[in-house]
């Protein structure tokens, strides 16, 4: 197979693996879990009801806006690799820290492990996705 640079095949020109759609679905599930966990963490803060409602809405919205602007496949200012991976890991680990800070340590550790492994595995299986 002839690639862009002679006979070498670049990472972007590899044939998609059979698990390509499944991996993309898994990445999307991690993204949705991030929003859900942030809403849960905001609603679990030891504060008044109004503060908990505001945090349950604002925390996921902040991440949604960041993801929409810089991380989404069709973002106008999409970060390139490896900056996107670093930003993704920062979002996942910060989200885990917020969840742990709200008292859900086991959920935070589990989420962080799955999210970080998913980010790394998806980069390995689907470069450039």
PyMOL commands that set and color helices and strands:
alter all, ss='L'
color gray80, all
select helices_A, chain A and resi 11-13+20-44+49-71+83-101+105-125
alter helices_A, ss='H'
color red, helices_A
deselect
rebuild
show_as cartoon
